[in-house]
Amino acid sequence: MDSEPHRLSPADRDRVLSRAGSGHFDAVVVGGGITGSGCALDAAARGLSVLLVEAGDLAGGTSSRSGKTAHGGLRYLEQLNFSLVAEALRERDLMIGVTAPHLVAAEPFLLPTTRWWERPYFGAGVLAYDAMASARRRGAGVPAHRHLSRRGTLALAPGLDASVVTGGIRYHDGRMDDARHTLAVARTAAGHGALVLSHARVTGMRVEGGRVRAVAVRTAEGGELEVSAGSVVNAAGVWAADVQAMAGEPAFAVRPAKGVHLLVESGAFDSRTGLIARAEDSVVILRRWYGRWLLGTTDTAYEGDRSAPGVDAEDVDYLLRNVNRYLARPLTRADVLGAHAGLRPLLAAGDTATTSALSRDHAVLSGHGMVTVVGGKYTTYRLMARDAVDAVGRVLGRRLPPTPTARIPLVGARDRQGAAGRAASPADGHGVAEHHVRRMLLRYGDETPRVLETVRRDPALGETVAGYLAAELRYAVTHEGARTLEDVLARRTRVALEAPDGGAALAPRAAALVAPPLGWGDADVEREVAAYRAAVVRDRAALG
């Protein structure tokens, strides 16, 4: 048996392609974001045969362009959506304490007050927030909230405007790397027997007797497959209605909402805590994110190209204008390192005027052999998957066991402490600086020694590329399913967001590093570099 069943290598892809075209699957999951990856893990862990098909890269859409916070949704309390908040808080604590402690960690936030009445009003909300988490907590939780005086608030966050702030409330939520978390869910699904096939687009479905019997797939290599399916799980996010239409199912309305985030220089805001504060129509959040600040989010209706939502100048102006209401030193475009825009797949609801008012609850629709799961929020992905796979069981006419995913650590989460000891051992002889090892433990967890082993075998892989080891770029291909340069620099690493030029200058070097395991020739490298640079220009156009 493969000693690394969760590996997604080029050789493993060949094996998946062979099996996908000749086998029958209880469930074919369409969509490799967090919802689809969660469905694949849930179904495989319950004993179903599973194929996950994703048109682009794993987490290539919304799931790598989120707010990067595992949270209950403090603002949803104002919408009186208590059940969503309570469920999300339980899931947040599971991610921190059980399933992904290497990727999700408790992070402090400060809710500043500017008027006398805000302290009792905000305080009641945060008290309810903490109480919901405590009542349903399983595994590790987060510290309780604390009220701060004006002096205490400014001591914690000197970068706030002393003439505006009257006090504050500190509470905690979860910070995460969304792209790597989704990847870990997909790889964990593979470890439970699911076949994972990215860069393979579903182009149609064969319907017989009023039921979906097979799915047509076109791969990036140009191959055409027909995959026999007992059921199809439609987890395609903002494309869910398109997938539904392939099966001849009645259309439903998904209303994409665009959320924009800016990555800001670490020294631009002087604070030991993140910030959440009132904005013009919702809230603005400035949170610590791996040594820098992440500022978000907008929440606006979107009708453009769903495959390439862009950051507009108005989005940047909105975020800077709203956060600067609270800061002693205003942020400017010069402080912004990078930006990304993602689309939330919200269920349309009548004549709701703003997307910020639309529900973040999820819905599961079933009919003719297809189960569609849509809506929801990142933090509750496991519950969305559970409900979708429950519906798959009904489609198949099988009694499935309860989902075990609350007890399944994701890839990298089983022995992080042991990995830290092994990675730091002088006997390893990998010659990698300690700060790299500490950083890698927050990305790879107990896989860190395996990545470092490649440096011991080939010292050239210990060289750095925009703050990452060359070994990490190579590992993205040999173990993590990366197929393009953008996969490597935008999602397996954060170069696209962190580097001042988005990594455009180092793209040729990065492409040369990953070319050998991918079998790229000179023409392939040139094509990948050009495509990556075009994507960088698109994402950074509004930053000037």
N, C-alpha and C positions, 0 to 999 in steps of 0.2 A: 504494500500500500504506500502511496505517496506520503512522505514524512511531512510535507507542507501542503495539505489539501486546500488551504486558503490562498495559495500562490496563484497570481494571475500573470503568467509569463507568455511570451510569444508562442512557445511550444504548447503551453496549456490552451492557448486560443485555438491552435490547430486541432487539438483534441476535442474542444467544445464544438467547433464547426462541423467536425465529422459526426459527432453524436447528435447534434441538433437536427441535421438533415435526415437522419435515419431512425430516430427514436420517437416515442410517444411520451408526452408529459402531462401529468395531472394538471399542472398550472403553467401557462406561459404568461409571465409578467412583462407588461409593456411599460417601460420607463425606469431609468436607472438613477433617479434622484433618491432622496431619503425615503419617500413613501414606497416606491417600487422596491428599493433595496430592503426596506423593512418587511415588505410583503414576502419577498423571496426568502428572507431568513425565517420568518414565522412559518411559512408553508413547509420549508425544508425541515425545520426543527420539529414539525408535527408529523413528519414521515411522508410527505408528498414529494413526487418527482417534479422538479422545477427547472424552467429555463427563464432567465432574466434577459430581456433584449432592450438595449438602449441605443437610440439613433446616433448620439454623440458619445461624449465621455461620461463616465460615472460622475454624478454631481455637476455635470457640465452646465446646467441651467440655474434654476432658482436655488438649489441646495448648496451651491458654492458662492451665492451672492446674497446671503441672508444677513440678519443683524448679528450673527455669530454669538448669540447669547441663548443659553438654555434657561428659560424663565417661565414663570406662571402667567405673566401678562398683567402687571399692576394696573395698567390703564383699562383693562377689561372689567375691573371691578366697577368703574363708573357706568359701564354698560349693563351692569347687574348680571353678568355672565359668570356666576359663582361656580357652576359645575366645571366650566372650561378651566378656570383658574385653579381650582382644587386638583383636577386631573393633571394639569401641566406641572404644578408644583411637585406632585408625587413623582412624575416622570423626571423632572429636573434632579431630584434627589437620588433617584435610581441611577441616572447617568453619572452623577458625581461619585456615588458610593459603591456602585456594583458594576455597571456595564461598561463604563468608559472613563475611569478616574484619571487616565493619562491624557485624555483629550478634553475633558470637561472639569472645571475646577471652580470653587466658590470665589466670587469676586465682589468687593464692596462697591456700593453705589450710594451717592448722596442726593437726597431730594431736598433742594434748598427752599426755604420759605422767604417770601418777600412782603407778605401782609400778615397782620395778627391772626386773622381767621384761618389761614392756611395750616397752621400747626395742628389744631384739633381736627380739621378736615382731612388733611393728608395723614395725620397720625392714626386716625380711625381706619383708613384704608390699609396702611402698612401693618397695623395690628391684626386686622382680619387676614391679611396676606400671610403673615407668620403663623397665625393660628391655624389656618387651613393646612399649611405645610406640616405643622407639628401633629395635627390630628391624624394625618394619613401617611406619616413618614415611615419609610422602610429603608434600611441602610443608612449611610451617612447623610446628614443634613447640612444646613448652613447656619452661621451664627444668628442670633436674634437681633432685631432692629434696636436702635438706640437714638433717643432724642438728643440734639446738640444745641447749645446756646449759640449766639452769634459769634462769640469768641472761639468756641470749640469748633464751629463750622469753618471759620477762616483759618484756624490752626491746621485743620485737616486738608483744606483746599485753599491755600493762599492766593491762588489764581482767580478766585471769585471776586466780584466787585463789592467792596465793603460798603458802598453807598446804596447797594440794592438789596443785599442779603440780610435777613433778620434772624436767621437760624437755619436748622436743617434736621433731617432724619436720615440716619445711615442704616442701610439694610443690605442684604446680599442676594445675588442671583448667580447663575453659572456662566462662565466664559468658555467658549469652545472654538475649535477650528472646524467649521462646518464641512468643508470639502473632505478633510481627512476622516472626519467622523462618518460621513456617508460611505466613503471608501471602506472603512473598517466594518461597517454593517454589511456591505456587499461581499467583502472577503470572508466574513464570518459565515454568511450564507453559503459561500462556496465550500467552506470547511464542513458544512453540514450536508453537502452533496448537491447543492444547486449549481447549475451551469450558468456562468455569467458571460454574456456576450455584448460588449460595447461596440460602438461604431458599426451598428447593424440596424438598418431602418425597417420597421414594419410598413409594408406597402399595400397590404390588402388582407382579406380574410375569406376563407371558404366557408360558406354557410349552407348546410344541408338539413332538411327537415326542420327549419326554423331555429337551428342551433349552430354556433360556431364550431367547426370541426378542425380547422387548420389555420395557420397564420403564415402569410408570405413575407419573407425577409430578404432584403438586399444588403449584402455586406460591403464594407469599405473596399474590400479586395475585388469587388465586382461580381461576387457569386450570388446566386439566387437559391433560396431554400424554401421548402414548404414544411412547416413544423406541425406535426399532429398534436392536437391539444384537447384534453378533457374539459378544460376551462381556460378562459383568458382573464387576467386581472389587468384592468386598464388603470394604470397609475401614472398617466402621461402629463399630469399637471395642467398647464395652460393649453396643452394640445389634447386634453381628454375628450372634448367634444368631437374632434376630428377622428380619433380612434373609434369612438362610439359609432360614428357614421359609417365606418368601414364594415361594421357588422349589421348595418341596416337598422340600428336601434334609433328610437326617437331622440332628437337632439335636445340637449339641455344647455343652459347658458352659463358659461364661465366668464367672469368679468376680471380680466387681469388688472392688478394694481401694481404700479411700479414703485419700488423702494430703492432709494439711492443712498449709498454710504461713502464717506470720504475717509481715507487714511491720513492721519495728521502726525507731524513730527513730534517726537517724545517731549521735547522741551517747550512746546508751544503752549502748554497749560500746566501750571504748577499745582499738582494735587496728588495726594496719596489714595484717592478714591475716584471712581467714575462719577458721572453726573447724569441725572435724569431730571428734566425740567419741562415746564409748560411751553408749548410752541403755539403758533397761531391757530392750528386746528387739531393738534394732537399733542405729542410730546417729542422732545429732542433728547437724544442720549449720546453722551460722550464717554466712552468706556475704554479702560486700559485693554490693549490687545497685543500681547507678546512684545512688550517694550515700546509700543507706540500707542496712539489714540485712534479709535474708530468712531466717527461721527455719523449719526443717522437719526431718523430716516424720513424720507418723504413717503407719501401714501397717496398716489394720484392715479386716476383712471388712465389706462394705456390702450392705444389702438394701433400701434405701429407693428414693425416686424418682431414677432415673438422670439425669433431665434437670435436677435441681436439688439436687445434694448439698450439704448444709449443714455449717457449722462448729459443732460442739457445744462446750459449756463444758468437757467432759472432754478434748477435743482440745487446747484452749488450755492447760489445766492440765498435761497431759502434756508438751507442748513446753517450757513455762516451767520446770516442775519438773526436767526432765532437763538443760536447758542451764544452769540455775542451780547445778547441782552443781559447775560449773567457774568460775563468775564471782565476782569480788570484790564487785560490786554486782549483786544479783539483778534480773532483769527482772520488771516487773509489767505488768498490763493497761494501765496508763497509758502505757507505752512503745510500745504496739502501735497502729499507724496503720490497718492493714487486714488482711484475712484472705481466703483462698480455699481451697476444697476441690475436688479433682479425683479422678476414678476411673480407675485403671489396669485395663485389660482383660486379666486374667491367665487363662491356661488352667488349669482346675481339674485337680487331681492327687490323686486318691484321697482319703485321710482326712487330708491335710496340715492341721495344726492352725492355723497362722498364715499369713496372706498374705505375710508377709515371707520365708517359706521357699519360696514358689512361684517357679518359674522365670521369668526375664525373657526367655528365648529366644522366638523367634516361630515360628509354624507357618503353612504354606500348604497349603490344602485345595482340591481341584479336582474338579468333577463337574458334568455336565449344563449346561455352558456358563458356570458360575459359578466364580470363583476367590476364595476367602476367605483373607485374611491377618489374623492375630490374634496377640495377645501382643506380645512385644518391648519395647523401650524407646526413648525419643525419639531418643537419639543414633544409633541404628542404623537410622533410618528409611530411609536410602538403600538399605541391603542388603535390608530387607523389601520395598521397592518393586521392586528388581531381581529378587528371587525370584518375586514375584507376577506381574510382567510376563513373565518366562520362562515361567511357567505359562500365561499368556494366549496366548503364541505357540503353545504346544502345542494349546490349545483351538481356535485359528484354523487350525491346520495350516500355520503359516507359520514359516519360519526367520528369526528376528529377529537383527539385529546385536547385539553385546555392548553393554551399557549404557554411555553416554558421560558419565553424570551426575557422575562424579568430576572431570571436567574442565570442568564448566559452572558459571561464577560465577552466583550468584543475582542477581536484580534489585537494583541498588545496589552490587554488589561489583566491577564492572569497573574503575572508575577513581576510587577514593575519594580518592587523593592529589591528582589533578587537580581533583576536585570541591572539595576543601578550599581550593585556591588560588583557584578561581573564586568560591567562596562568600564568601571573605574579601576579595575585591578591592573597593577603594573605588569602582571604576568601576561596580559593580553597582547602586549607589544604592538598595539595599533598606532601609537604615537599621536593620538588625537587630543587636542587641548581639552581641559576639563569643561570649559564653558560650552564647547560643542556637545560634549556628552550630556550635560545638563539640559541643553536645548533639545537634543534628540530624544531624551526620555519623555518629553512632552509631546512628541510626534509619533514615536514608534513604541513607547512603553517597553514591554519585555522583548520586543524584536530588536532593540538597539544593539545588543551584542552581535546579532547576525549581520546587521549593516556594517558594523565596525570590523567584523571579520574580513569583509571584502577589502578593507584598507590594509589589513595585515598582509593579505595575499598580494595586493597590488598597491604599494605606497603612493603611486600617482593619484589614486582615488582619494587620498587625504588632502589634496589641494582644494582650495575654496573657490566657489563660484557664487558671487553676490551673497556671501554669508553662509552658504550651504556647502557641505562637502560634495565633491564630485561623485563620491559613492552614493549619495542620496539621489542624485539625478539618475544614475545607472540603476539603482534599486527600484526607482519608479517604473522602469520598464521591465526588469527581470522578475519583480514580485507584485507590483501594484497596478498592472494593466494599462499603463500609459502607452498610447499609440502615436501621439503627435507631440510636437514641441510645446504647443499650448497646454496639453495635458500636464506636461512636466513642470512648466514654469508658472502656470496659473493656478493649478489645483494640487499637484503633489507637493510642490513648494509654493511660496507666496511671492516669488520674484516679480511677477507681473504687477502686483499691487505695491510692493515695498520699494523696488528700485526706482531712483529718480526718473529714469527714462523708460520704466516698465520692463527693463531687461532687453531692450532693443539692441544695444551695443554688444552684449555678451551672447546674443542668440546664436551666432555661428559656433562659438566655443561649446555651448550647451548642446547644440545639434550634433557636433562631432562626438561628444561623449556618449550620446544615446544611440548613435547610428549603428554601431556594431551589432548589439543584440536585436535591433529592429531590421537589420539587413539593408539599411539605406545606402545607396550610392551617392555620388556627388550631386546628381540632379535632384535626388530626393531631399538632400540636405538644403540645397538652394531653395527648393519649393517650400519646405517647412519654415525656413527663416523668413522668407517673403510673407507667407501666410501669418506667421506670428507677429511680425512687425506691423502688418495691416491691422490686426486685431488690437494691438497696443494703441495705434493712432485712433482707432474708433473709440476705444474706452476712455482716452484721455483728451479728446477733442475739446471738451468744455473747460478744461483746466488751464488752457492758454499756454 
